[in-house]
Amino acid sequence: MIDWLTIAVDFKHIPINAGRITCSNPDGTIDWEVPTRTQARGSFEQSTQVRSSGFIDQDGFCSTLLLDGNPSKYLQGHNVFGSDDITYLVELWFRQVCFEFNLPYSIFDLNRIAYGVFKVTRLDINYMFNLRHSMDVNSFLIALGETGGTKYQRAVNKKGSVYFNFGSRRWSAVFYNKHTEVNVRNKGRRLLMEPEQNQKLLKYVEKAIRAEVCIRSIELKDREMSYGYQIENVGIAKIYGEFMKKLDINGNTRVSDKNILAMPSAVKGTYSLWLSNHDVRSLMSRATFYRHKKILKEEYGINIDKPTREIGSNVVSINKVMELEPLACPEFLVAANLVILKRAG
């Protein structure tokens, strides 16, 4: 699902009256001024940042409307499940913001959005994956934080959430316990539905881990995905999968005795040295090290560049995250019309 968007929509409108930031010259004349941001609160008190932007014509109309926020939470009251249909989601988001600020729009404005003619400078995508029981979620995160990483950086564990490519201006990823996030007192995070529905949804996600990718403007531009129609042509799920493949996720638990017996003799020796916490890189030629590293990683899920982990009750095997079972949207949310999915037809 799409969890956050920052977009610019070509839309001629009277500027939203939210105040202005003005820069004046020493003689008192105005050098430039821009409208400030304001908030659209929506039906569920979930805010979207809104600002009139672009040039102002001779009749006082602005050319662009900027939206920044979580469209799923703004429209649904929750972001546990939602839509990956970017043009449909943006159309509903745009309609609701215009209604709130009494901004008239035309069928041509809606058609442009339906065809994906809007600029995107931030795109967050997430999906949830099911684990066997609720204790596995935190165990998974512990193992992930200790052994995960990207090509350039190790994973960072902050308050139970595990970040990849932390601080990057291009893209980043985060894994966290969604059940813990929505089961808090903070109004901005908790579920805003009827108590019975809240409890059903909390129960449904208690075994789930959330994996989220944030793609920023520079990366979107380099991948030629700066506009809604470009993102739609590639597909949200495909984009998400491409970034998940950038993550080096390896639990480095011990290989079973059966698999050890099946190892080639030379590789078995390298594995035994690594298991004994030797620096295997220093004990063999560079070519041999990388050849054995490739075999052990591809065939056995072991990365001899990283330390061993003992098997225990708090260790979860996390060799390939995409092999986790995806968590589907529950039928009771769909039946109660509490989730936006795809455009009909």
C-alpha positions in Angstrom: 0.0 0.0 0.0 1.0 3.7 -0.4 1.7 5.1 3.0 2.9 8.6 2.3 3.0 11.0 -0.7 4.3 14.4 -1.4 2.9 15.7 -4.7 2.3 18.8 -6.8 -0.9 19.0 -8.8 -1.4 21.5 -11.6 -4.6 23.1 -10.4 -5.8 26.7 -11.1 -7.3 28.0 -7.9 -7.7 31.0 -5.6 -4.7 30.8 -3.1 -5.7 29.2 0.2 -5.7 31.9 2.9 -3.1 30.5 5.3 -0.8 33.5 5.7 2.3 34.4 3.7 6.1 34.4 4.1 7.4 37.7 2.8 11.0 38.9 2.0 11.4 42.6 1.8 14.2 44.8 0.4 15.9 47.4 2.6 13.8 50.1 1.0 10.6 48.3 2.2 9.6 46.9 -1.2 8.7 43.3 -1.4 11.3 41.1 -3.0 9.2 37.9 -2.9 6.5 36.2 -1.0 5.0 32.7 -0.8 1.9 31.3 0.8 2.5 29.3 4.0 1.3 25.7 4.6 -1.9 24.8 6.3 -3.6 21.6 7.4 -6.5 19.7 6.0 -7.9 17.7 8.9 -10.3 15.3 7.1 -13.2 13.3 8.6 -10.8 11.4 10.9 -8.8 14.3 12.3 -5.7 13.0 10.3 -3.9 15.9 8.8 -2.6 16.6 5.3 -0.2 19.5 4.7 -1.6 21.8 2.0 -0.1 24.8 0.2 -0.9 26.9 -2.8 2.1 27.3 -5.0 3.4 28.2 -8.4 2.9 31.5 -10.2 -0.1 33.8 -9.6 -1.8 35.1 -12.8 -3.3 38.5 -13.4 -6.6 37.4 -12.0 -5.0 36.2 -8.7 -5.2 32.5 -9.3 -2.4 30.1 -8.2 -1.2 27.4 -10.7 -0.3 24.5 -8.3 -1.6 22.7 -5.2 0.9 20.9 -3.0 -0.2 18.0 -0.8 2.0 16.3 1.7 0.8 13.5 4.0 -0.6 10.0 4.4 -3.6 9.8 2.1 -4.7 6.4 3.4 -4.9 7.6 7.0 -6.5 10.9 5.9 -9.3 9.1 3.9 -9.8 6.0 6.0 -8.8 6.8 9.6 -6.1 4.2 9.6 -3.1 3.0 7.5 -3.0 -0.6 8.5 -4.2 -1.6 5.0 -4.8 0.5 2.0 -4.5 1.1 -1.8 -1.5 0.8 -4.1 -3.5 2.4 -6.9 -1.7 5.7 -6.9 -3.9 7.7 -9.4 -7.2 6.6 -7.7 -5.8 7.4 -4.2 -4.6 10.8 -5.3 -7.9 11.6 -6.9 -9.9 10.8 -3.7 -7.3 12.8 -1.7 -7.5 15.8 -4.0 -11.3 15.8 -4.0 -11.5 15.7 -0.2 -9.0 18.5 0.3 -10.8 20.7 -2.2 -14.1 20.0 -0.5 -12.6 21.0 2.9 -11.2 24.3 1.5 -14.1 25.0 -0.8 -11.9 24.9 -3.9 -14.0 24.3 -7.1 -12.4 21.9 -9.6 -13.4 20.7 -13.1 -13.7 17.3 -14.8 -10.4 18.2 -16.6 -8.6 18.5 -13.3 -9.8 15.1 -12.3 -8.9 13.6 -15.7 -5.3 14.9 -15.4 -5.0 13.2 -12.0 -6.6 10.0 -13.3 -3.9 9.9 -16.1 -1.2 10.4 -13.5 -0.3 14.0 -14.5 1.0 15.1 -11.1 4.6 15.4 -9.8 5.7 13.1 -7.0 8.7 14.1 -4.7 8.2 11.5 -2.0 6.7 8.0 -2.1 6.4 5.6 0.8 5.3 2.0 0.1 4.7 -0.7 2.7 3.4 -4.2 3.0 2.9 -6.5 6.0 4.2 -10.1 6.5 2.9 -12.7 8.8 5.0 -14.6 11.3 4.1 -17.8 13.2 3.3 -16.2 16.5 3.5 -12.8 18.2 6.8 -13.5 19.9 8.5 -13.9 16.6 8.0 -10.2 15.6 10.3 -8.8 18.2 12.8 -11.7 17.8 12.8 -11.0 14.0 13.6 -7.3 14.6 16.4 -8.1 17.1 18.1 -10.5 14.6 17.5 -8.1 11.7 19.0 -5.1 13.6 22.1 -7.1 14.4 22.8 -8.7 11.1 21.0 -6.7 8.4 22.4 -3.9 6.2 22.8 -2.5 2.7 25.8 -2.3 0.4 26.9 0.9 2.1 25.6 0.7 5.7 24.6 -1.7 8.5 21.1 -1.6 9.8 20.3 0.8 12.7 18.0 -0.4 15.5 16.1 2.6 17.1 13.5 1.9 19.8 12.5 -1.4 18.3 12.4 -0.2 14.6 15.1 -1.4 12.2 16.3 1.1 9.6 18.2 0.5 6.4 20.1 3.3 4.5 19.3 5.5 7.5 19.7 9.2 6.8 20.0 8.8 3.0 18.7 11.6 0.8 17.7 9.0 -1.8 15.8 6.1 -0.2 15.5 4.2 3.1 13.6 1.3 4.5 12.3 0.5 8.0 10.9 -2.7 9.6 8.7 -2.4 12.7 5.9 -4.0 14.8 2.7 -2.6 13.4 0.6 -4.0 16.3 2.7 -2.1 18.8 2.4 1.1 16.8 -1.4 1.2 16.6 -1.9 -0.1 20.1 -0.7 3.1 21.8 -2.3 6.1 23.4 -1.0 8.6 20.8 -4.0 9.8 18.9 -2.0 10.3 15.7 -1.1 6.6 15.6 -4.0 4.7 17.1 -6.9 3.3 15.1 -10.0 5.5 14.7 -12.8 3.1 14.1 -15.5 1.5 16.2 -14.1 -0.3 19.3 -15.2 -3.8 18.0 -13.5 -3.2 14.6 -10.4 -1.8 16.3 -10.0 -5.0 18.4 -10.6 -7.3 15.4 -7.9 -5.5 13.4 -5.4 -5.4 16.3 -5.9 -9.2 16.7 -5.4 -9.7 13.0 -2.0 -7.9 12.9 -0.5 -9.1 16.2 1.8 -11.6 14.3 2.7 -9.1 11.5 5.8 -7.2 10.7 5.7 -4.1 8.6 8.3 -3.4 6.0 8.3 0.1 4.5 10.3 1.8 1.8 10.6 5.6 1.5 11.8 6.9 -1.9 12.7 10.5 -2.2 12.9 13.0 -5.0 16.5 12.4 -6.2 15.9 8.7 -6.5 12.5 9.1 -8.1 14.1 11.5 -10.7 17.0 9.2 -11.5 14.6 6.3 -12.0 12.3 8.4 -14.2 9.5 8.1 -11.7 8.8 11.7 -10.9 5.2 11.6 -12.2 2.2 9.6 -11.2 1.8 8.0 -14.6 5.5 6.8 -14.6 5.0 5.2 -11.2 1.8 3.6 -12.3 3.5 2.2 -15.4 6.1 0.4 -13.3 3.7 -0.7 -10.6 3.8 -0.1 -6.8 4.5 -3.7 -5.9 7.3 -4.0 -8.5 9.0 -0.8 -7.2 8.7 -2.1 -3.7 10.2 -5.4 -4.6 13.2 -3.8 -6.3 14.1 -1.9 -3.2 13.6 -4.9 -0.9 16.2 -6.7 -3.0 18.7 -4.0 -2.1 18.6 -5.1 1.6 21.1 -7.6 2.9 19.0 -9.6 5.3 20.8 -12.6 6.8 20.2 -14.2 10.2 23.5 -16.2 10.0 22.1 -19.0 12.2 23.9 -22.4 12.1 23.4 -24.7 9.2 21.8 -28.0 10.0 24.0 -31.1 10.3 22.3 -32.6 7.2 23.2 -29.6 5.1 26.8 -29.5 6.4 27.3 -33.1 5.2 26.1 -32.0 1.7 28.7 -29.2 1.5 31.7 -29.5 -0.8 34.7 -30.3 1.3 36.6 -27.1 0.7 33.6 -24.9 1.5 32.9 -27.1 4.6 36.3 -26.2 5.9 35.7 -22.5 5.4 32.3 -22.7 7.1 33.9 -24.5 10.1 36.6 -21.8 10.4 33.9 -19.1 10.2 31.8 -20.9 12.8 34.8 -20.9 15.2 34.9 -17.1 14.8 38.2 -17.1 12.8 38.8 -14.3 10.3 38.5 -16.5 7.2 39.4 -13.6 4.9 42.9 -13.6 6.2 43.3 -17.4 6.0 42.9 -17.8 2.2 43.4 -16.0 -1.1 41.0 -13.2 -2.1 39.6 -15.3 -5.0 39.0 -18.4 -2.8 37.3 -16.2 -0.1 34.9 -14.6 -2.6 34.2 -17.9 -4.3 33.3 -19.6 -1.0 31.4 -16.6 0.2 29.2 -16.7 -2.9 28.5 -20.5 -2.5 27.7 -20.2 1.2 25.4 -17.2 0.8 23.5 -18.5 -2.2 23.2 -22.1 -1.1 23.0 -21.9 2.7 22.0 -18.3 3.6 25.4 -17.7 5.4 27.4 -14.5 5.0 30.9 -15.1 6.1 31.6 -11.4 6.2 29.3 -11.2 9.3 29.6 -12.9 12.7 27.8 -16.1 13.7 24.6 -16.2 15.7 23.8 -19.0 18.1 20.4 -20.6 17.7 18.1 -19.8 20.6 14.6 -19.0 21.6 15.1 -15.3 20.7 16.6 -15.9 17.2 14.5 -16.1 14.0 15.9 -17.2 10.7 15.6 -14.2 8.3 17.6 -15.3 5.3 15.2 -13.8 2.7 12.5 -11.4 3.9 10.4 -11.7 0.7 9.9 -15.4 1.6 7.8 -14.3 4.5 4.0 -14.8 4.1 2.3 -11.6 2.9 -0.6 -10.5 5.1 -3.7 -9.9 3.0 -6.3 -7.3 3.8 -9.0 -8.8 6.0 -12.4 -9.3 4.5 -14.2 -7.6 7.4 -12.5 -4.2 6.5 -13.6 -4.6 2.9 -17.2 -5.6 3.8 -17.5 -2.7 6.2 -16.1 -0.3 3.5 -13.3 0.7 5.8 -10.5 0.4 3.3 -9.8 1.9 -0.1 -8.3 -0.6 -2.6 -8.6 0.0 -6.3 -10.6 2.0 -8.8 -13.7 0.0 -9.8 -13.5 -1.4 -13.3 
